[in-house]
Amino acid sequence: MTAIVSADAALALGDDALVLSHRLGEWAGHAPVLEEEVALANIALDLLGQARLLLSLVGDEDELAYLREERSFRNLQLVEQPNGDFAHTIARQLYFSTYQHLLYGELAVAEGEFSAIAAKAVKEVDYHRDHAEQWTLRLGDGTQESHRRMREACEALWRYTGEMFQPVPGLDLDWADLDARWTASVTSVLGRATLSVPEGPRTGAWAAGAGRQGLHTEPFGRMLAEMQHLHRSHPGASW
């Protein structure tokens, strides 16, 4: 399979990484234990590095991050969802890192400009996925309270998972196969965590693929305003 570099693909993958990096960064000073302060910060930095490389294929990374309007972002609705409690953050991370690991694994062996970025990123994402899996097991098969929270988090975010497998222009991939492999992997993890696979449709707030079309959920606007505030308040400033 061959990856064809395009603005659509670079923005989609770059925006996913950028937005989730910011969400994870919001845990700074609020993580449940010091070890997770470090772990989540490192994952956020990995994602930010991926975002910079991907967005730089399209244009100036700072302008793309801080000067675009909401409708110009092409990230999945999943990654923009609020952190919620720690279980919600872990469920979001489990769903996304499993998808991202499979995706980058395919792109790493494909021809094109994405291959080098993916080959480096897939090693980082392998850790992200393992971190999410271990916490899913700890919370799902932990106390009655942690099990309840993890179950509710998985169910709440399930509706956003279908969008991950909507074709992205510029990426020549077998999306149905990726979806099947993702489902098998997540099902295995949830089973080991004594959690059931959520029921219900896997579509977002609007039609499937809405985030890729620039249609985002309400929390994204607030997050974007916070992320862009400093840059927009001091246009052209250097540090």
C-alpha positions as CSV (number, residue, x, y, z in Angstrom):
1,M,0.0,0.0,0.0
2,T,1.2,3.5,-0.8
3,A,0.6,6.6,1.2
4,I,0.1,9.7,-1.0
5,V,1.2,12.9,0.8
6,S,-1.7,15.4,0.8
7,A,-2.7,18.4,2.8
8,D,-5.9,16.5,3.9
9,A,-3.9,13.6,5.3
10,A,-1.2,15.7,7.0
11,L,-3.8,18.0,8.6
12,A,-6.0,15.1,9.8
13,L,-3.1,13.2,11.4
14,G,-1.4,16.4,12.7
15,D,-4.5,17.8,14.2
16,D,-5.3,14.5,15.9
17,A,-1.9,14.6,17.6
18,L,-2.0,18.3,18.4
19,V,-5.5,18.3,20.0
20,L,-4.9,15.2,22.1
21,S,-1.5,16.6,23.2
22,H,-3.3,19.7,24.5
23,R,-5.9,17.6,26.3
24,L,-3.3,15.5,28.0
25,G,-1.3,18.6,28.9
26,E,-4.4,19.8,30.9
27,W,-3.6,17.1,33.5
28,A,-0.4,18.9,34.5
29,G,-0.8,19.5,38.2
30,H,-4.0,17.5,38.4
31,A,-3.0,13.8,37.8
32,P,-3.9,11.4,40.5
33,V,-0.3,10.4,41.3
34,L,3.1,12.0,40.6
35,E,4.1,9.1,38.3
36,E,1.1,9.9,36.0
37,E,2.1,13.6,35.9
38,V,5.3,12.4,34.2
39,A,3.7,9.7,32.1
40,L,0.9,11.9,30.7
41,A,3.3,14.8,30.1
42,N,5.7,12.5,28.1
43,I,2.8,11.2,26.0
44,A,1.6,14.7,25.4
45,L,5.1,15.7,24.2
46,D,5.4,12.7,21.9
47,L,2.1,13.7,20.3
48,L,3.2,17.4,20.0
49,G,6.4,16.3,18.2
50,Q,4.3,14.2,15.8
51,A,2.0,17.2,15.2
52,R,4.9,19.5,14.4
53,L,6.3,17.1,11.8
54,L,3.0,16.5,10.2
55,L,1.8,20.1,10.1
56,S,5.1,21.3,8.8
57,L,4.4,19.2,5.7
58,V,1.5,21.6,5.0
59,G,2.8,25.0,6.1
60,D,4.0,27.0,9.1
61,E,3.2,24.8,12.2
62,D,2.6,27.8,14.5
63,E,0.2,29.5,12.2
64,L,-1.7,26.2,11.6
65,A,-1.9,25.5,15.4
66,Y,-2.7,29.0,16.6
67,L,-4.4,31.0,13.8
68,R,-6.9,28.6,12.2
69,E,-10.5,28.9,13.1
70,E,-12.4,25.9,14.6
71,R,-14.0,24.8,11.3
72,S,-10.5,24.5,9.7
73,F,-9.3,21.8,12.1
74,R,-9.6,18.2,10.8
75,N,-9.1,16.2,14.0
76,L,-11.3,13.3,15.1
77,Q,-14.1,14.2,17.5
78,L,-12.7,11.6,19.9
79,V,-9.5,13.4,20.7
80,E,-11.2,16.7,21.5
81,Q,-13.4,15.2,24.2
82,P,-12.8,16.6,27.7
83,N,-10.6,14.7,30.1
84,G,-13.4,14.0,32.5
85,D,-12.2,11.8,35.4
86,F,-9.1,9.7,35.0
87,A,-11.1,6.7,33.6
88,H,-12.4,8.9,30.8
89,T,-8.9,9.9,29.9
90,I,-7.7,6.3,29.9
91,A,-10.6,5.1,27.7
92,R,-10.0,7.9,25.2
93,Q,-6.3,7.0,25.2
94,L,-7.0,3.3,24.8
95,Y,-9.3,3.8,21.8
96,F,-7.0,6.3,20.1
97,S,-3.6,4.9,20.8
98,T,-4.8,1.4,19.5
99,Y,-6.0,3.1,16.3
100,Q,-2.9,5.2,15.9
101,H,-0.5,2.3,16.5
102,L,-2.2,0.3,13.8
103,L,-2.3,3.2,11.4
104,Y,1.3,4.2,11.8
105,G,2.3,0.6,11.5
106,E,0.8,0.6,8.0
107,L,2.2,4.0,7.1
108,A,5.7,3.1,8.3
109,V,6.1,0.4,5.6
110,A,4.4,2.4,2.9
111,E,6.2,4.6,0.4
112,G,6.0,8.4,0.7
113,E,6.8,11.2,3.0
114,F,4.7,9.8,5.9
115,S,6.8,6.7,6.2
116,A,9.7,8.2,8.1
117,I,7.4,10.1,10.5
118,A,5.3,7.0,11.1
119,A,8.3,4.7,11.6
120,K,9.5,7.0,14.5
121,A,6.0,7.6,15.9
122,V,4.9,4.0,15.9
123,K,7.6,3.3,18.6
124,E,6.3,6.1,20.8
125,V,2.7,5.1,20.3
126,D,3.5,1.5,21.3
127,Y,4.2,2.9,24.8
128,H,1.1,5.1,24.7
129,R,-1.0,2.0,23.9
130,D,0.7,-0.1,26.6
131,H,0.2,2.6,29.2
132,A,-3.5,2.8,28.3
133,E,-4.0,-0.9,28.4
134,Q,-2.3,-1.3,31.8
135,W,-4.5,1.3,33.3
136,T,-7.6,-0.1,31.7
137,L,-6.8,-3.5,33.4
138,R,-6.1,-1.8,36.7
139,L,-9.3,0.2,36.7
140,G,-11.6,-2.4,35.1
141,D,-10.4,-5.3,37.3
142,G,-9.9,-3.1,40.4
143,T,-12.4,-2.0,42.9
144,Q,-16.1,-1.8,42.4
145,E,-15.9,2.0,42.0
146,S,-13.0,1.9,39.5
147,H,-14.8,-0.8,37.5
148,R,-17.9,1.4,37.3
149,R,-16.0,4.4,36.2
150,M,-14.1,2.6,33.6
151,R,-17.2,1.0,32.2
152,E,-19.0,4.3,32.0
153,A,-16.0,6.0,30.4
154,C,-15.8,3.3,27.7
155,E,-19.5,3.5,27.0
156,A,-19.5,7.3,26.8
157,L,-16.7,7.5,24.3
158,W,-17.7,4.5,22.2
159,R,-19.9,6.6,19.9
160,Y,-16.8,8.5,18.6
161,T,-14.8,5.5,17.6
162,G,-16.3,4.8,14.2
163,E,-15.0,8.1,12.8
164,M,-11.4,6.8,13.0
165,F,-12.0,4.4,10.2
166,Q,-13.6,6.8,7.7
167,P,-11.3,7.1,4.7
168,V,-8.9,10.0,4.7
169,P,-8.0,11.5,1.3
170,G,-4.4,10.9,0.6
171,L,-4.1,7.7,2.6
172,D,-4.4,4.5,0.6
173,L,-5.3,2.0,3.3
174,D,-7.7,-0.8,3.9
175,W,-9.8,1.0,6.5
176,A,-12.2,-2.0,7.0
177,D,-9.2,-4.2,7.9
178,L,-7.9,-1.5,10.3
179,D,-11.3,-1.3,11.9
180,A,-11.5,-5.1,12.3
181,R,-8.0,-5.3,13.9
182,W,-8.8,-2.4,16.2
183,T,-12.0,-4.0,17.3
184,A,-10.3,-7.3,18.0
185,S,-7.5,-5.6,20.0
186,V,-9.9,-3.4,22.1
187,T,-12.2,-6.3,22.7
188,S,-9.3,-8.4,24.1
189,V,-8.2,-5.6,26.4
190,L,-11.7,-4.9,27.7
191,G,-12.3,-8.7,28.2
192,R,-9.2,-9.0,30.3
193,A,-10.3,-6.0,32.3
194,T,-13.6,-7.7,33.0
195,L,-15.4,-5.0,31.0
196,S,-18.0,-5.6,28.2
197,V,-17.6,-4.1,24.8
198,P,-20.1,-1.2,24.7
199,E,-23.2,-1.5,22.6
200,G,-24.7,1.1,20.4
201,P,-23.7,3.0,17.2
202,R,-20.1,4.2,16.7
203,T,-21.0,7.6,15.2
204,G,-20.2,11.0,16.6
205,A,-22.3,14.0,17.4
206,W,-23.3,14.3,13.7
207,A,-22.6,12.0,10.7
208,A,-19.6,9.7,10.7
209,G,-16.5,11.6,9.8
210,A,-17.8,15.0,11.0
211,G,-14.6,16.0,12.7
212,R,-12.6,15.4,9.5
213,Q,-15.0,17.8,7.8
214,G,-14.5,20.5,10.4
215,L,-17.6,19.8,12.5
216,H,-16.7,19.6,16.1
217,T,-18.3,19.1,19.5
218,E,-19.0,22.0,21.9
219,P,-16.0,21.4,24.2
220,F,-13.6,21.9,21.3
221,G,-14.4,25.6,20.9
222,R,-13.5,26.3,24.5
223,M,-10.3,24.2,24.3
224,L,-9.2,26.0,21.1
225,A,-9.8,29.4,22.6
226,E,-7.6,28.5,25.6
227,M,-4.9,26.9,23.4
228,Q,-4.7,29.9,21.0
229,H,-5.2,32.7,23.6
230,L,-1.5,33.6,24.2
231,H,-0.5,33.6,20.6
232,R,-3.4,35.7,19.5
233,S,-2.9,38.1,22.3
234,H,0.7,38.8,21.2
235,P,0.7,38.5,17.4
236,G,4.2,38.3,16.0
237,A,5.9,38.1,19.3
238,S,9.1,36.1,19.7
239,W,10.4,34.4,22.9
